[in-house]
C-alpha cells in the first residue's frame, strides 16, 4: 500500500527524512487520540498539535535516547545538524533542531520499512504511565466532550 522511495534511506538528505517522519508521527498521534476516545475534530486537532510541536518532540527525543541504537543515534544527529535555511516559529533553535532529529529518525525507520521499531518506540512514549503523553490531561478533555 505504501509507496516507498527507491533511494536507500541512509543516502537521503536528513531534511527529507524529517519531512517523512513528520507525516508518520502526525498519523500515529492522530490515531492514538482517536483510539483514546476523542470524537470532536476541533479537540482532536488541538491535542494532536500539542503532541507534534517541536517542544514536545524535543522532550520525546530525550525520553527515547537510552533506547536508541548507535545507528538510530547517528540518524538523529544528522537530522539535528541539518541546516533548514529558515528560523523556527514558536520555539528556540535548540528545540527545533532536536525535533528535526526526532522526525528524521521516524522518517528513516519508515523508509527502511522498520514499522515494528516505530511501533516499539512510539508505544514506549505513549504508554499509559508515560509522562510525555500527559494521560490525566487527556482524560479531562475527553470527559468534557
CNS distance restraints for C-alpha pairs under 8 A (distance, minus, plus):
assign (resid   4 and name CA) (resid 111 and name CA) 6.28 0.50 0.50
assign (resid   5 and name CA) (resid   9 and name CA) 7.96 0.50 0.50
assign (resid   5 and name CA) (resid 111 and name CA) 6.98 0.50 0.50
assign (resid   7 and name CA) (resid  11 and name CA) 6.94 0.50 0.50
assign (resid   7 and name CA) (resid  12 and name CA) 6.97 0.50 0.50
assign (resid   8 and name CA) (resid  12 and name CA) 6.79 0.50 0.50
assign (resid   8 and name CA) (resid 112 and name CA) 7.91 0.50 0.50
assign (resid   9 and name CA) (resid  17 and name CA) 7.63 0.50 0.50
assign (resid   9 and name CA) (resid 108 and name CA) 5.87 0.50 0.50
assign (resid   9 and name CA) (resid 111 and name CA) 6.00 0.50 0.50
assign (resid   9 and name CA) (resid 112 and name CA) 6.30 0.50 0.50
assign (resid  10 and name CA) (resid 108 and name CA) 7.50 0.50 0.50
assign (resid  12 and name CA) (resid  16 and name CA) 6.61 0.50 0.50
assign (resid  12 and name CA) (resid  17 and name CA) 6.87 0.50 0.50
assign (resid  13 and name CA) (resid  17 and name CA) 6.59 0.50 0.50
assign (resid  14 and name CA) (resid  18 and name CA) 6.23 0.50 0.50
assign (resid  14 and name CA) (resid  75 and name CA) 7.68 0.50 0.50
assign (resid  14 and name CA) (resid  78 and name CA) 5.89 0.50 0.50
assign (resid  14 and name CA) (resid  79 and name CA) 4.93 0.50 0.50
assign (resid  14 and name CA) (resid  82 and name CA) 6.34 0.50 0.50
assign (resid  14 and name CA) (resid 104 and name CA) 6.10 0.50 0.50
assign (resid  15 and name CA) (resid  19 and name CA) 6.08 0.50 0.50
assign (resid  15 and name CA) (resid  79 and name CA) 6.47 0.50 0.50
assign (resid  15 and name CA) (resid  82 and name CA) 6.65 0.50 0.50
assign (resid  15 and name CA) (resid  84 and name CA) 7.24 0.50 0.50
assign (resid  15 and name CA) (resid 100 and name CA) 7.59 0.50 0.50
assign (resid  15 and name CA) (resid 104 and name CA) 6.92 0.50 0.50
assign (resid  16 and name CA) (resid  20 and name CA) 6.39 0.50 0.50
assign (resid  16 and name CA) (resid 104 and name CA) 7.63 0.50 0.50
assign (resid  16 and name CA) (resid 107 and name CA) 7.91 0.50 0.50
assign (resid  17 and name CA) (resid  21 and name CA) 6.00 0.50 0.50
assign (resid  17 and name CA) (resid  79 and name CA) 7.84 0.50 0.50
assign (resid  17 and name CA) (resid 103 and name CA) 7.15 0.50 0.50
assign (resid  17 and name CA) (resid 104 and name CA) 4.53 0.50 0.50
assign (resid  17 and name CA) (resid 105 and name CA) 7.28 0.50 0.50
assign (resid  17 and name CA) (resid 106 and name CA) 7.61 0.50 0.50
assign (resid  17 and name CA) (resid 107 and name CA) 4.51 0.50 0.50
assign (resid  17 and name CA) (resid 108 and name CA) 5.60 0.50 0.50
assign (resid  18 and name CA) (resid  22 and name CA) 5.96 0.50 0.50
assign (resid  18 and name CA) (resid  79 and name CA) 6.87 0.50 0.50
assign (resid  18 and name CA) (resid 100 and name CA) 5.84 0.50 0.50
assign (resid  18 and name CA) (resid 101 and name CA) 7.06 0.50 0.50
assign (resid  18 and name CA) (resid 102 and name CA) 7.60 0.50 0.50
assign (resid  18 and name CA) (resid 103 and name CA) 4.43 0.50 0.50
assign (resid  18 and name CA) (resid 104 and name CA) 3.70 0.50 0.50
assign (resid  18 and name CA) (resid 105 and name CA) 7.25 0.50 0.50
assign (resid  18 and name CA) (resid 106 and name CA) 7.44 0.50 0.50
assign (resid  18 and name CA) (resid 107 and name CA) 5.66 0.50 0.50
assign (resid  19 and name CA) (resid  23 and name CA) 6.87 0.50 0.50
assign (resid  19 and name CA) (resid 103 and name CA) 7.19 0.50 0.50
assign (resid  19 and name CA) (resid 104 and name CA) 7.33 0.50 0.50
assign (resid  19 and name CA) (resid 107 and name CA) 7.10 0.50 0.50
assign (resid  20 and name CA) (resid  24 and name CA) 6.42 0.50 0.50
assign (resid  20 and name CA) (resid 103 and name CA) 7.61 0.50 0.50
assign (resid  20 and name CA) (resid 104 and name CA) 7.57 0.50 0.50
assign (resid  20 and name CA) (resid 106 and name CA) 7.68 0.50 0.50
assign (resid  20 and name CA) (resid 107 and name CA) 4.74 0.50 0.50
assign (resid  21 and name CA) (resid  25 and name CA) 6.08 0.50 0.50
assign (resid  21 and name CA) (resid 102 and name CA) 7.96 0.50 0.50
assign (resid  21 and name CA) (resid 103 and name CA) 4.46 0.50 0.50
assign (resid  21 and name CA) (resid 104 and name CA) 5.61 0.50 0.50
assign (resid  21 and name CA) (resid 105 and name CA) 6.90 0.50 0.50
assign (resid  21 and name CA) (resid 106 and name CA) 4.57 0.50 0.50
assign (resid  21 and name CA) (resid 107 and name CA) 3.55 0.50 0.50
assign (resid  21 and name CA) (resid 108 and name CA) 7.24 0.50 0.50
assign (resid  21 and name CA) (resid 110 and name CA) 7.44 0.50 0.50
assign (resid  22 and name CA) (resid  26 and name CA) 6.12 0.50 0.50
assign (resid  22 and name CA) (resid 103 and name CA) 5.39 0.50 0.50
assign (resid  22 and name CA) (resid 104 and name CA) 7.99 0.50 0.50
assign (resid  22 and name CA) (resid 106 and name CA) 7.76 0.50 0.50
assign (resid  22 and name CA) (resid 107 and name CA) 7.31 0.50 0.50
assign (resid  23 and name CA) (resid  27 and name CA) 6.20 0.50 0.50
assign (resid  24 and name CA) (resid  28 and name CA) 6.29 0.50 0.50
assign (resid  24 and name CA) (resid 106 and name CA) 6.93 0.50 0.50
assign (resid  24 and name CA) (resid 107 and name CA) 7.05 0.50 0.50
assign (resid  24 and name CA) (resid 110 and name CA) 7.57 0.50 0.50
assign (resid  25 and name CA) (resid  29 and name CA) 6.11 0.50 0.50
assign (resid  25 and name CA) (resid  52 and name CA) 7.21 0.50 0.50
assign (resid  25 and name CA) (resid 103 and name CA) 7.54 0.50 0.50
assign (resid  25 and name CA) (resid 106 and name CA) 7.35 0.50 0.50
assign (resid  26 and name CA) (resid  30 and name CA) 6.12 0.50 0.50
assign (resid  26 and name CA) (resid  48 and name CA) 7.36 0.50 0.50
assign (resid  26 and name CA) (resid  52 and name CA) 6.60 0.50 0.50
assign (resid  27 and name CA) (resid  31 and name CA) 6.19 0.50 0.50
assign (resid  28 and name CA) (resid  32 and name CA) 6.10 0.50 0.50
assign (resid  29 and name CA) (resid  33 and name CA) 6.19 0.50 0.50
assign (resid  29 and name CA) (resid  48 and name CA) 6.14 0.50 0.50
assign (resid  29 and name CA) (resid  51 and name CA) 7.18 0.50 0.50
assign (resid  29 and name CA) (resid  52 and name CA) 7.68 0.50 0.50
assign (resid  30 and name CA) (resid  34 and name CA) 6.27 0.50 0.50
assign (resid  30 and name CA) (resid  44 and name CA) 7.18 0.50 0.50
assign (resid  30 and name CA) (resid  48 and name CA) 6.05 0.50 0.50
assign (resid  31 and name CA) (resid  35 and name CA) 6.03 0.50 0.50
assign (resid  32 and name CA) (resid  36 and name CA) 6.18 0.50 0.50
assign (resid  33 and name CA) (resid  37 and name CA) 6.64 0.50 0.50
assign (resid  33 and name CA) (resid  38 and name CA) 5.81 0.50 0.50
assign (resid  33 and name CA) (resid  44 and name CA) 6.76 0.50 0.50
assign (resid  33 and name CA) (resid  47 and name CA) 7.97 0.50 0.50
assign (resid  33 and name CA) (resid  48 and name CA) 7.50 0.50 0.50
assign (resid  34 and name CA) (resid  38 and name CA) 5.09 0.50 0.50
assign (resid  34 and name CA) (resid  39 and name CA) 6.79 0.50 0.50
assign (resid  34 and name CA) (resid  44 and name CA) 7.52 0.50 0.50
assign (resid  37 and name CA) (resid 142 and name CA) 6.71 0.50 0.50
assign (resid  38 and name CA) (resid  43 and name CA) 7.18 0.50 0.50
assign (resid  38 and name CA) (resid  44 and name CA) 6.20 0.50 0.50
assign (resid  38 and name CA) (resid 142 and name CA) 6.06 0.50 0.50
assign (resid  39 and name CA) (resid  43 and name CA) 7.71 0.50 0.50
assign (resid  39 and name CA) (resid  44 and name CA) 7.15 0.50 0.50
assign (resid  39 and name CA) (resid 145 and name CA) 7.88 0.50 0.50
assign (resid  40 and name CA) (resid  44 and name CA) 6.22 0.50 0.50
assign (resid  40 and name CA) (resid 145 and name CA) 7.48 0.50 0.50
assign (resid  41 and name CA) (resid  45 and name CA) 6.06 0.50 0.50
assign (resid  42 and name CA) (resid  46 and name CA) 6.16 0.50 0.50
assign (resid  43 and name CA) (resid  47 and name CA) 6.03 0.50 0.50
assign (resid  44 and name CA) (resid  48 and name CA) 5.95 0.50 0.50
assign (resid  45 and name CA) (resid  49 and name CA) 6.01 0.50 0.50
assign (resid  46 and name CA) (resid  50 and name CA) 6.46 0.50 0.50
assign (resid  47 and name CA) (resid  51 and name CA) 6.38 0.50 0.50
assign (resid  48 and name CA) (resid  52 and name CA) 6.28 0.50 0.50
assign (resid  49 and name CA) (resid  53 and name CA) 6.06 0.50 0.50
assign (resid  50 and name CA) (resid  56 and name CA) 7.18 0.50 0.50
assign (resid  51 and name CA) (resid  56 and name CA) 5.84 0.50 0.50
assign (resid  51 and name CA) (resid  57 and name CA) 7.46 0.50 0.50
assign (resid  51 and name CA) (resid 133 and name CA) 7.53 0.50 0.50
assign (resid  52 and name CA) (resid  56 and name CA) 6.27 0.50 0.50
assign (resid  52 and name CA) (resid  57 and name CA) 6.20 0.50 0.50
assign (resid  53 and name CA) (resid  57 and name CA) 6.29 0.50 0.50
assign (resid  54 and name CA) (resid  58 and name CA) 6.06 0.50 0.50
assign (resid  54 and name CA) (resid  91 and name CA) 6.97 0.50 0.50
assign (resid  54 and name CA) (resid  95 and name CA) 6.07 0.50 0.50
assign (resid  54 and name CA) (resid  96 and name CA) 5.57 0.50 0.50
assign (resid  54 and name CA) (resid  98 and name CA) 7.82 0.50 0.50
assign (resid  54 and name CA) (resid  99 and name CA) 5.14 0.50 0.50
assign (resid  54 and name CA) (resid 100 and name CA) 7.99 0.50 0.50
assign (resid  55 and name CA) (resid  59 and name CA) 6.44 0.50 0.50
assign (resid  55 and name CA) (resid  91 and name CA) 6.94 0.50 0.50
assign (resid  55 and name CA) (resid  95 and name CA) 5.87 0.50 0.50
assign (resid  55 and name CA) (resid  96 and name CA) 7.53 0.50 0.50
assign (resid  55 and name CA) (resid  99 and name CA) 7.39 0.50 0.50
assign (resid  56 and name CA) (resid  60 and name CA) 6.16 0.50 0.50
assign (resid  56 and name CA) (resid 132 and name CA) 7.65 0.50 0.50
assign (resid  57 and name CA) (resid  61 and name CA) 6.13 0.50 0.50
assign (resid  57 and name CA) (resid  98 and name CA) 7.44 0.50 0.50
assign (resid  57 and name CA) (resid  99 and name CA) 4.99 0.50 0.50
assign (resid  57 and name CA) (resid 102 and name CA) 6.54 0.50 0.50
assign (resid  58 and name CA) (resid  62 and name CA) 6.53 0.50 0.50
assign (resid  58 and name CA) (resid  95 and name CA) 5.57 0.50 0.50
assign (resid  58 and name CA) (resid  96 and name CA) 7.58 0.50 0.50
assign (resid  58 and name CA) (resid  98 and name CA) 5.14 0.50 0.50
assign (resid  58 and name CA) (resid  99 and name CA) 4.91 0.50 0.50
assign (resid  58 and name CA) (resid 102 and name CA) 7.19 0.50 0.50
assign (resid  59 and name CA) (resid  63 and name CA) 6.44 0.50 0.50
assign (resid  59 and name CA) (resid 132 and name CA) 7.42 0.50 0.50
assign (resid  60 and name CA) (resid  64 and name CA) 6.24 0.50 0.50
assign (resid  60 and name CA) (resid 102 and name CA) 7.97 0.50 0.50
assign (resid  60 and name CA) (resid 125 and name CA) 6.89 0.50 0.50
assign (resid  60 and name CA) (resid 132 and name CA) 6.64 0.50 0.50
assign (resid  61 and name CA) (resid  65 and name CA) 6.03 0.50 0.50
assign (resid  61 and name CA) (resid  98 and name CA) 7.25 0.50 0.50
assign (resid  61 and name CA) (resid  99 and name CA) 7.49 0.50 0.50
assign (resid  61 and name CA) (resid 102 and name CA) 5.89 0.50 0.50
assign (resid  63 and name CA) (resid 125 and name CA) 7.56 0.50 0.50
assign (resid  64 and name CA) (resid  68 and name CA) 6.56 0.50 0.50
assign (resid  64 and name CA) (resid 121 and name CA) 7.27 0.50 0.50
assign (resid  64 and name CA) (resid 125 and name CA) 7.50 0.50 0.50
assign (resid  65 and name CA) (resid  73 and name CA) 7.71 0.50 0.50
assign (resid  68 and name CA) (resid  72 and name CA) 5.73 0.50 0.50
assign (resid  68 and name CA) (resid  73 and name CA) 6.15 0.50 0.50
assign (resid  69 and name CA) (resid  73 and name CA) 6.19 0.50 0.50
assign (resid  70 and name CA) (resid  74 and name CA) 6.21 0.50 0.50
assign (resid  71 and name CA) (resid  75 and name CA) 6.50 0.50 0.50
assign (resid  72 and name CA) (resid  76 and name CA) 6.29 0.50 0.50
assign (resid  72 and name CA) (resid 105 and name CA) 6.49 0.50 0.50
assign (resid  73 and name CA) (resid  77 and name CA) 6.19 0.50 0.50
assign (resid  74 and name CA) (resid  78 and name CA) 6.25 0.50 0.50
assign (resid  75 and name CA) (resid  79 and name CA) 6.27 0.50 0.50
assign (resid  75 and name CA) (resid 101 and name CA) 7.14 0.50 0.50
assign (resid  75 and name CA) (resid 104 and name CA) 6.69 0.50 0.50
assign (resid  75 and name CA) (resid 105 and name CA) 5.78 0.50 0.50
assign (resid  75 and name CA) (resid 108 and name CA) 7.53 0.50 0.50
assign (resid  76 and name CA) (resid  80 and name CA) 5.98 0.50 0.50
assign (resid  76 and name CA) (resid  98 and name CA) 7.97 0.50 0.50
assign (resid  76 and name CA) (resid 100 and name CA) 7.95 0.50 0.50
assign (resid  76 and name CA) (resid 101 and name CA) 4.20 0.50 0.50
assign (resid  76 and name CA) (resid 102 and name CA) 6.05 0.50 0.50
assign (resid  76 and name CA) (resid 104 and name CA) 6.30 0.50 0.50
assign (resid  76 and name CA) (resid 105 and name CA) 5.59 0.50 0.50
assign (resid  77 and name CA) (resid  81 and name CA) 5.98 0.50 0.50
assign (resid  77 and name CA) (resid 101 and name CA) 6.23 0.50 0.50
assign (resid  78 and name CA) (resid  82 and name CA) 6.09 0.50 0.50
assign (resid  78 and name CA) (resid 101 and name CA) 6.84 0.50 0.50
assign (resid  78 and name CA) (resid 104 and name CA) 7.98 0.50 0.50
assign (resid  79 and name CA) (resid  97 and name CA) 7.32 0.50 0.50
assign (resid  79 and name CA) (resid  98 and name CA) 7.88 0.50 0.50
assign (resid  79 and name CA) (resid 100 and name CA) 5.44 0.50 0.50
assign (resid  79 and name CA) (resid 101 and name CA) 3.94 0.50 0.50
assign (resid  79 and name CA) (resid 102 and name CA) 7.47 0.50 0.50
assign (resid  79 and name CA) (resid 103 and name CA) 7.71 0.50 0.50
assign (resid  79 and name CA) (resid 104 and name CA) 5.40 0.50 0.50
assign (resid  79 and name CA) (resid 105 and name CA) 7.69 0.50 0.50
assign (resid  80 and name CA) (resid  97 and name CA) 4.61 0.50 0.50
assign (resid  80 and name CA) (resid  98 and name CA) 5.37 0.50 0.50
assign (resid  80 and name CA) (resid  99 and name CA) 7.47 0.50 0.50
assign (resid  80 and name CA) (resid 100 and name CA) 5.64 0.50 0.50
assign (resid  80 and name CA) (resid 101 and name CA) 4.32 0.50 0.50
assign (resid  80 and name CA) (resid 102 and name CA) 7.97 0.50 0.50
assign (resid  81 and name CA) (resid  97 and name CA) 6.95 0.50 0.50
assign (resid  81 and name CA) (resid 101 and name CA) 7.85 0.50 0.50
assign (resid  82 and name CA) (resid  97 and name CA) 7.88 0.50 0.50
assign (resid  87 and name CA) (resid  93 and name CA) 7.46 0.50 0.50
assign (resid  88 and name CA) (resid  92 and name CA) 6.81 0.50 0.50
assign (resid  88 and name CA) (resid  93 and name CA) 6.48 0.50 0.50
assign (resid  88 and name CA) (resid  96 and name CA) 6.41 0.50 0.50
assign (resid  91 and name CA) (resid  95 and name CA) 6.54 0.50 0.50
assign (resid  91 and name CA) (resid  96 and name CA) 6.53 0.50 0.50
assign (resid  92 and name CA) (resid  96 and name CA) 6.26 0.50 0.50
assign (resid  93 and name CA) (resid  97 and name CA) 6.12 0.50 0.50
assign (resid  94 and name CA) (resid  98 and name CA) 6.18 0.50 0.50
assign (resid  95 and name CA) (resid  99 and name CA) 6.04 0.50 0.50
assign (resid  96 and name CA) (resid 100 and name CA) 6.18 0.50 0.50
assign (resid  97 and name CA) (resid 101 and name CA) 6.31 0.50 0.50
assign (resid  98 and name CA) (resid 102 and name CA) 6.25 0.50 0.50
assign (resid  99 and name CA) (resid 103 and name CA) 6.13 0.50 0.50
assign (resid 100 and name CA) (resid 104 and name CA) 6.02 0.50 0.50
assign (resid 101 and name CA) (resid 105 and name CA) 6.25 0.50 0.50
assign (resid 102 and name CA) (resid 106 and name CA) 6.71 0.50 0.50
assign (resid 103 and name CA) (resid 107 and name CA) 6.15 0.50 0.50
assign (resid 104 and name CA) (resid 108 and name CA) 5.97 0.50 0.50
assign (resid 105 and name CA) (resid 109 and name CA) 6.18 0.50 0.50
assign (resid 106 and name CA) (resid 110 and name CA) 6.01 0.50 0.50
assign (resid 106 and name CA) (resid 118 and name CA) 6.77 0.50 0.50
assign (resid 107 and name CA) (resid 111 and name CA) 6.10 0.50 0.50
assign (resid 108 and name CA) (resid 112 and name CA) 5.97 0.50 0.50
assign (resid 109 and name CA) (resid 113 and name CA) 6.23 0.50 0.50
assign (resid 109 and name CA) (resid 114 and name CA) 5.06 0.50 0.50
assign (resid 109 and name CA) (resid 115 and name CA) 6.94 0.50 0.50
assign (resid 109 and name CA) (resid 117 and name CA) 7.27 0.50 0.50
assign (resid 109 and name CA) (resid 118 and name CA) 6.57 0.50 0.50
assign (resid 110 and name CA) (resid 114 and name CA) 5.70 0.50 0.50
assign (resid 110 and name CA) (resid 115 and name CA) 6.09 0.50 0.50
assign (resid 110 and name CA) (resid 118 and name CA) 7.32 0.50 0.50
assign (resid 114 and name CA) (resid 118 and name CA) 6.45 0.50 0.50
assign (resid 115 and name CA) (resid 119 and name CA) 6.12 0.50 0.50
assign (resid 116 and name CA) (resid 120 and name CA) 6.23 0.50 0.50
assign (resid 117 and name CA) (resid 121 and name CA) 6.24 0.50 0.50
assign (resid 118 and name CA) (resid 122 and name CA) 6.06 0.50 0.50
assign (resid 119 and name CA) (resid 123 and name CA) 5.74 0.50 0.50
assign (resid 120 and name CA) (resid 124 and name CA) 6.15 0.50 0.50
assign (resid 121 and name CA) (resid 125 and name CA) 6.37 0.50 0.50
assign (resid 122 and name CA) (resid 126 and name CA) 5.98 0.50 0.50
assign (resid 123 and name CA) (resid 127 and name CA) 5.48 0.50 0.50
assign (resid 124 and name CA) (resid 130 and name CA) 7.56 0.50 0.50
assign (resid 125 and name CA) (resid 130 and name CA) 6.13 0.50 0.50
assign (resid 125 and name CA) (resid 132 and name CA) 6.50 0.50 0.50
assign (resid 125 and name CA) (resid 133 and name CA) 7.24 0.50 0.50
assign (resid 126 and name CA) (resid 130 and name CA) 5.94 0.50 0.50
assign (resid 126 and name CA) (resid 132 and name CA) 6.98 0.50 0.50
assign (resid 126 and name CA) (resid 133 and name CA) 5.60 0.50 0.50
assign (resid 127 and name CA) (resid 133 and name CA) 7.87 0.50 0.50
assign (resid 128 and name CA) (resid 135 and name CA) 6.85 0.50 0.50
assign (resid 129 and name CA) (resid 135 and name CA) 7.47 0.50 0.50
assign (resid 130 and name CA) (resid 134 and name CA) 7.10 0.50 0.50
assign (resid 130 and name CA) (resid 135 and name CA) 7.69 0.50 0.50
assign (resid 131 and name CA) (resid 135 and name CA) 7.58 0.50 0.50
assign (resid 134 and name CA) (resid 138 and name CA) 6.59 0.50 0.50
assign (resid 135 and name CA) (resid 139 and name CA) 6.21 0.50 0.50
assign (resid 136 and name CA) (resid 140 and name CA) 6.24 0.50 0.50
assign (resid 137 and name CA) (resid 141 and name CA) 6.38 0.50 0.50
assign (resid 138 and name CA) (resid 142 and name CA) 6.22 0.50 0.50
assign (resid 139 and name CA) (resid 143 and name CA) 6.16 0.50 0.50
assign (resid 140 and name CA) (resid 144 and name CA) 6.39 0.50 0.50
assign (resid 141 and name CA) (resid 145 and name CA) 6.74 0.50 0.50
